[in-house]
Amino acid sequence: MPAGPRATAESLPLGDVEIDDEFWNARLETNREVTIAHQYEQLQENGCLENFRRVVDGETGGFEGPMFIDSDAYKWLEAASYVLACDDDPDLEERIQEVIDLIAAAQAEDGYLNTYFMLEEPERRWENLSIMHELYCAGHLIEAAVAQNNTTGSEDLLDVASGFADLIDRQFGPDADSGVPGHQEIELALIKLYRVTDEERYLDLAEYFVDARGQDPSPLADELANIDQIAGAEFVHHGERSADVARKHFLVDHEYDGSYAQDHRPIREQETIEGHAVRATYYYTAVASLLQERADNELFEAVTRLWENMTTKRMYVTGGVGSEHEHEGFTEDYDLPNQTAYAETCAAIGSIFWNRRLFELTGDAAHAELIERTLYNGFLAGIGVSGDRFFYVNPLETMGDHHRKEWFYVACCPPNAARLLASLGRYLYARSDAENALYVNQFVGSDVATELDGETISFTQSTNYPWEGETTIEFTHEDPVAFDLRVRVPEWADDVDTTVNGEPIEADHDNRYISIKRSWTAGDQFRLTFSHPVDVLTAHPKVREIAGRVALRRGPLVYCVEAVDHSVPVEHLALPASAAVEAKYDADLLDGLTVLTADGRASDPDKWAELLYRPRDDVEENDVAITAIPYFAWDNREPGAMTVWLQPA
Amino acid sequence: MPAGPRATAESLPLGDVEIDDEFWNARLETNREVTIAHQYEQLQENGCLENFRRVVDGETGGFEGPMFIDSDAYKWLEAASYVLACDDDPDLEERIQEVIDLIAAAQAEDGYLNTYFMLEEPERRWENLSIMHELYCAGHLIEAAVAQNNTTGSEDLLDVASGFADLIDRQFGPDADSGVPGHQEIELALIKLYRVTDEERYLDLAEYFVDARGQDPSPLADELANIDQIAGAEFVHHGERSADVARKHFLVDHEYDGSYAQDHRPIREQETIEGHAVRATYYYTAVASLLQERADNELFEAVTRLWENMTTKRMYVTGGVGSEHEHEGFTEDYDLPNQTAYAETCAAIGSIFWNRRLFELTGDAAHAELIERTLYNGFLAGIGVSGDRFFYVNPLETMGDHHRKEWFYVACCPPNAARLLASLGRYLYARSDAENALYVNQFVGSDVATELDGETISFTQSTNYPWEGETTIEFTHEDPVAFDLRVRVPEWADDVDTTVNGEPIEADHDNRYISIKRSWTAGDQFRLTFSHPVDVLTAHPKVREIAGRVALRRGPLVYCVEAVDHSVPVEHLALPASAAVEAKYDADLLDGLTVLTADGRASDPDKWAELLYRPRDDVEENDVAITAIPYFAWDNREPGAMTVWLQPA
């Protein structure tokens, strides 16, 4: 999947990058062998594939699952297709083909495809975009089709997706109906479809959807005014009438308020990131992709402003976003509660999507850095070590009642995690033919064979990241190729040392990239080492819940403390300013983790038993050993309380 | 108002105590001259008295105000009657009589009295106890009548109240209809009525209402099942149908949940304090009064358990209670957010009511101590210095958008504050004839003339409290009387010194009372001095929002910092453990306050501008002078941010 012509760089194609990494191998294998297999079983069991079969058989009624259940199949297809980009798996290929055939058979003659409407309300397409997710499902179909086509070259699913996209293009746009999807997704998908088909109308339609949002009057407001009468109103979702669900999300004091779906004002006028976090990040992913295709300074300023608002005022230290449950979304600047954090796994994924496009667009290492932070913390916590248990919600503190589940009725997170993991190779490297540059953005062991400005290059990256601050890139292509090797240096890294073929190289990295322009050929070895300090982080004083509190970060990993490692309740633990924090790799703990330990302090819980407030001087503190593990690894042992932010002492 | 026979002590009658105190004089004068006068104007303007006039004139319809607006008149009458207990004011007396005459004229022949029902739905009395406040208003009528009778001996209003109480007694009870008021108040009022009339049936009815609550099935649940059809359903309160208001308060997931009004289980089985904080504290006030009349170990254990739960897990450091706005009530243990605190002024008042009864019942100084804490902090903050502006809600931190208002549509707090201030004399002293003891519970300058076990005693208390830790009691009665003088020593006080007639006296105060048994006569002088330290308070680690943070308290006063006194935003202020805190009285500041100052630290707000998290070592802190004023005095100068809890440093 190339980036657009206005991008600074494009991510390497997935098939060019084969991951072979101490940290990630087991996780990716579990994703392939357990998660994706498990998801397929779920598609069989939860009614998803049965819905398609009923459509094929010409039945009516009997739809099962949430209104957007079709997207489960599409996300599975997308993830499974990514797997095939790097691995042969004839069984999986066959299974994919069966699902594609089923989907193709279910498509209506005019290109329409949505099992809820085809089974339940065939005459009422497009009436209820606010909550019924028709365009959202269409977007996931397109993403699956593009992934499938990229991997296999097959056009089977691409034909289905194009046919549906053409129908949507006839239905909506400046010369057709006004419409805005209640959940963004189709915008980013249409740009992908444009890139594989070169059909400009898909790009135009994406741009239409981007700019139609937030206009006054909003087409969604019209739907809400009539929500009890339109299609889907009586559909029961999570035990509630979908009309009531829509009302809850889109009305404030009985008035339409589109901020839940970023429909409160045109994006060009949006100052702060608002509403449902997955909707927001998918939307801005599309906007960043669009900017790779078409210059638009105003739009660029808007998306930059929203990114800055998110990263400087509305983001957890884990990269997680979305402070509250009710709207699964953003709230106010500096409102970042820990126990009631939403920080949905899908929103972390959406942020990673968005930042990849922004990186391609600008070449700014800040986006690669945020991908790293989110990937290793806010995202990875969402997946249990066993690979088949998931967090939908990722609090930064719990009293012990939050645990991963096998699956969810609203099953967006597990398949979303699966497709991100299966396409992880796409997030590691980028290239710029114009600048004749190769970007190394993430430190993940991998074998790469790709093209740069028409020349073939190949190399192996070897690293013990995230446990150590070092990586080695050894080139393997026989014909020398001159280019600029740009390797990201994390913002927190000190003592940066660089060698080429063992010789120290002076290289500045003010822009967070080491840049080495030379001819590279087989046997050339670039090596980067940097300090991997434990930082004691503190938060902006306006984040009131953690004012004065501290969190441990080592390298890219945010740490947390769990009850299982401590003899006093975790909320009693305090880290003195003078405490030395030791890092030690424990190969036996949860498949291997670097654990942090420190001499901490804790007041005696018994002495607090019947007191709520008391003079600080009366509080006797005792020494206590603090053990912190990476946040991503929490809730994989004995259930209990956890906190990222510790008391100071 | 005597306590019941099972009480350890009874508060001195209001007329026996004339306050003359540096700190309180101006406040009580403002209460008399401004607040109570202002409230009378409100009764004229807001429709309250007009509703009674329309009833007298035999009109129908036209009811104005919230459904419980009758209680505004009753609370005003109660407060005004208390004023007359200590001061002659013929104009006020006349005004009171006019209102009493109006109320008496409005009463129905059978004793019924409620202007909403009489004007709007005369045939539908008692149908909707959950939200329409009939019994609540009846309770306030009774309290006003008792106050009036205690002060003047007049039976005019007492006859009205007794007539209505008799009707209620015929309507509800074990041998009549089942009923529970949606807002407690009548229970405590009926016990007062019993004490002035000696009619046991009022005590029986109070006991019935106490124990009928929380039974299964609940009469309130029956109402809720039918809430759209019963009386008052269409009455619009705060812009909402009252049926919808009731549903919001009493239903959780469409099921009845009485916890809002402590109707979720019988009080004897309640383990934690739940629901609307004013309802809860009024309820438990009645329970504590009932226990003064009738022995009931199970009930005593329940009310003690609930008090302990509140004071050790659900109370702000100011004594304020009620953590959240939606239900104006209690939430969970240790859930005490600062910016979104509700801590309603009326709930602080309710807690003071409750604790006075508990003190009388047990003689335990802890209750007097909590009255002090709540009085000087959570309660007093509710009233602006000018006396005619009020807080309904008392956050412990604000970014600058919370200010006192002149009046409220739901005008419970201002008249409630007025009646507490006007009856403050009742909270200072108590006596026990059985133990031949006089309790001095609060340090408030006053002239007292009372009876103890048949003997006449009189004295003057002189003090500069709360600014200094000292008080002097000089007796003035001519005939010597031997009794036990018990003077409370605050829990935080050290260096306690006691003299009698200038001679040091050794007296232990393990139970928080200095006890001196001797003969006292005119000229005898008891003097108590104690340290008045500045304590740096810290909170239980489970109160996550303030984990590790500190608050300043001097004597009984909790302090806060306001934007107006600081050059950096208050959330940046940090108090180092080593900082010395200086106390200095400033006679010019807001009529005189002791201000605390300390050398604090603050990180540079500009350097945080575009950062959300950063290593603690990178945060440069600068010296900054911290100025703290008593929490009760905040928001009386330039509007701005405020916080009680500071960062440590």
HADDOCK unambig.tbl for C-alpha pairs under 7 A between the chains (distance, minus, plus):
assign (segid A and resid 312 and name CA) (segid B and resid 610 and name CA) 5.67 0.50 0.50
assign (segid A and resid 312 and name CA) (segid B and resid 611 and name CA) 5.41 0.50 0.50
assign (segid A and resid 312 and name CA) (segid B and resid 612 and name CA) 5.05 0.50 0.50
assign (segid A and resid 313 and name CA) (segid B and resid 612 and name CA) 6.23 0.50 0.50
assign (segid A and resid 317 and name CA) (segid B and resid 613 and name CA) 6.89 0.50 0.50
assign (segid A and resid 535 and name CA) (segid B and resid 615 and name CA) 5.64 0.50 0.50
assign (segid A and resid 536 and name CA) (segid B and resid 615 and name CA) 5.30 0.50 0.50
assign (segid A and resid 536 and name CA) (segid B and resid 616 and name CA) 5.72 0.50 0.50
assign (segid A and resid 537 and name CA) (segid B and resid 613 and name CA) 6.35 0.50 0.50
assign (segid A and resid 537 and name CA) (segid B and resid 614 and name CA) 5.18 0.50 0.50
assign (segid A and resid 537 and name CA) (segid B and resid 615 and name CA) 4.16 0.50 0.50
assign (segid A and resid 537 and name CA) (segid B and resid 616 and name CA) 5.34 0.50 0.50
assign (segid A and resid 538 and name CA) (segid B and resid 613 and name CA) 5.67 0.50 0.50
assign (segid A and resid 538 and name CA) (segid B and resid 614 and name CA) 5.59 0.50 0.50
assign (segid A and resid 538 and name CA) (segid B and resid 615 and name CA) 5.93 0.50 0.50
assign (segid A and resid 538 and name CA) (segid B and resid 616 and name CA) 5.35 0.50 0.50
assign (segid A and resid 539 and name CA) (segid B and resid 612 and name CA) 5.79 0.50 0.50
assign (segid A and resid 539 and name CA) (segid B and resid 613 and name CA) 4.45 0.50 0.50
assign (segid A and resid 539 and name CA) (segid B and resid 614 and name CA) 6.54 0.50 0.50
assign (segid A and resid 540 and name CA) (segid B and resid 608 and name CA) 6.49 0.50 0.50
assign (segid A and resid 540 and name CA) (segid B and resid 612 and name CA) 5.14 0.50 0.50
assign (segid A and resid 540 and name CA) (segid B and resid 613 and name CA) 6.11 0.50 0.50
assign (segid A and resid 541 and name CA) (segid B and resid 571 and name CA) 5.74 0.50 0.50
assign (segid A and resid 541 and name CA) (segid B and resid 572 and name CA) 5.66 0.50 0.50
assign (segid A and resid 542 and name CA) (segid B and resid 571 and name CA) 6.21 0.50 0.50
assign (segid A and resid 544 and name CA) (segid B and resid 545 and name CA) 6.94 0.50 0.50
assign (segid A and resid 545 and name CA) (segid B and resid 544 and name CA) 6.97 0.50 0.50
assign (segid A and resid 545 and name CA) (segid B and resid 545 and name CA) 4.29 0.50 0.50
assign (segid A and resid 545 and name CA) (segid B and resid 546 and name CA) 6.75 0.50 0.50
assign (segid A and resid 546 and name CA) (segid B and resid 545 and name CA) 6.71 0.50 0.50
assign (segid A and resid 547 and name CA) (segid B and resid 647 and name CA) 6.22 0.50 0.50
assign (segid A and resid 548 and name CA) (segid B and resid 647 and name CA) 5.43 0.50 0.50
assign (segid A and resid 548 and name CA) (segid B and resid 648 and name CA) 6.39 0.50 0.50
assign (segid A and resid 571 and name CA) (segid B and resid 541 and name CA) 5.73 0.50 0.50
assign (segid A and resid 571 and name CA) (segid B and resid 542 and name CA) 6.18 0.50 0.50
assign (segid A and resid 572 and name CA) (segid B and resid 541 and name CA) 5.66 0.50 0.50
assign (segid A and resid 608 and name CA) (segid B and resid 540 and name CA) 6.50 0.50 0.50
assign (segid A and resid 610 and name CA) (segid B and resid 312 and name CA) 5.66 0.50 0.50
assign (segid A and resid 611 and name CA) (segid B and resid 312 and name CA) 5.40 0.50 0.50
assign (segid A and resid 612 and name CA) (segid B and resid 312 and name CA) 5.07 0.50 0.50
assign (segid A and resid 612 and name CA) (segid B and resid 313 and name CA) 6.22 0.50 0.50
assign (segid A and resid 612 and name CA) (segid B and resid 539 and name CA) 5.78 0.50 0.50
assign (segid A and resid 612 and name CA) (segid B and resid 540 and name CA) 5.12 0.50 0.50
assign (segid A and resid 613 and name CA) (segid B and resid 317 and name CA) 6.87 0.50 0.50
assign (segid A and resid 613 and name CA) (segid B and resid 537 and name CA) 6.34 0.50 0.50
assign (segid A and resid 613 and name CA) (segid B and resid 538 and name CA) 5.66 0.50 0.50
assign (segid A and resid 613 and name CA) (segid B and resid 539 and name CA) 4.44 0.50 0.50
assign (segid A and resid 613 and name CA) (segid B and resid 540 and name CA) 6.11 0.50 0.50
assign (segid A and resid 614 and name CA) (segid B and resid 537 and name CA) 5.19 0.50 0.50
assign (segid A and resid 614 and name CA) (segid B and resid 538 and name CA) 5.61 0.50 0.50
assign (segid A and resid 614 and name CA) (segid B and resid 539 and name CA) 6.55 0.50 0.50
assign (segid A and resid 615 and name CA) (segid B and resid 535 and name CA) 5.65 0.50 0.50
assign (segid A and resid 615 and name CA) (segid B and resid 536 and name CA) 5.30 0.50 0.50
assign (segid A and resid 615 and name CA) (segid B and resid 537 and name CA) 4.15 0.50 0.50
assign (segid A and resid 615 and name CA) (segid B and resid 538 and name CA) 5.93 0.50 0.50
assign (segid A and resid 616 and name CA) (segid B and resid 536 and name CA) 5.71 0.50 0.50
assign (segid A and resid 616 and name CA) (segid B and resid 537 and name CA) 5.33 0.50 0.50
assign (segid A and resid 616 and name CA) (segid B and resid 538 and name CA) 5.35 0.50 0.50
assign (segid A and resid 647 and name CA) (segid B and resid 547 and name CA) 6.20 0.50 0.50
assign (segid A and resid 647 and name CA) (segid B and resid 548 and name CA) 5.41 0.50 0.50
assign (segid A and resid 648 and name CA) (segid B and resid 548 and name CA) 6.37 0.50 0.50
